[in-house]
Amino acid sequence: MRTDDKPRFAEMITGLAEIYGRDITEASLRLWWATLQDQSIDDVERALNAHVRDPESGQWMPKPADVIRRLEGTAKDQEADLEAQAVAAWATALDAMRNASPYEDCPITDQRSLAAIEDQGGWQSFCMTESRQLTWVRKQFIEAYKCMEAPGQPRSRLGIHNSRKVHQIGEARSLGQSLSDFGGAA
């Protein structure tokens, strides 16, 4: 929220307190603000309205943690969501593995998936996985995916063909040769 959202926020919280027959002090309003200021005012309003409408939890005055739970879910919800994302990423990676080859560049662009593939030894190694190893590789991929926060650029998404080309270009440059034979600028 922004500073200019404070009057609207204060009105929401004091109105909420009235519904539940509670008093809001300056100190508690500051605490509410400090706890929820990273959220958008519209999201906070939606979460408060959802709380009030909930037949079970709506019977009691919410705490800031109740609003955060509605906005972000519980740790268990977040873990289940990450697991579902990892399984979907595995399906995409497996499809890419089956439809491409280690000679082609990796078609995947998702950074977490790329980092999980890198954890498996890189794209070329990933593509050469034998069918009997897929169950184990799937488990490793999903665990690696879930552990990746903000992965950096993976070492290489190149297939064997382009990897060889890059190596040849590097050798040509070190020898001072023309790069036109390799598709590079002279």
Salt bridges, closest charged atoms under 4 A:
ASP4 OD1 - ARG2 NE 3.06
ASP42 OD1 - ARG8 NH2 2.88
ASP43 OD1 - ARG46 NH2 2.45
GLU45 OE1 - ARG8 NH2 2.52
ASP54 OD2 - ARG70 NH2 3.05
ASP66 OD1 - ARG69 NH1 2.96
GLU83 OE1 - LYS146 NZ 2.55
GLU118 OE2 - ARG155 NH2 2.79
GLU130 OE1 - ARG132 NE 3.00
GLU143 OE2 - LYS146 NZ 3.31
GLU171 OE2 - HIS167 NE2 2.79
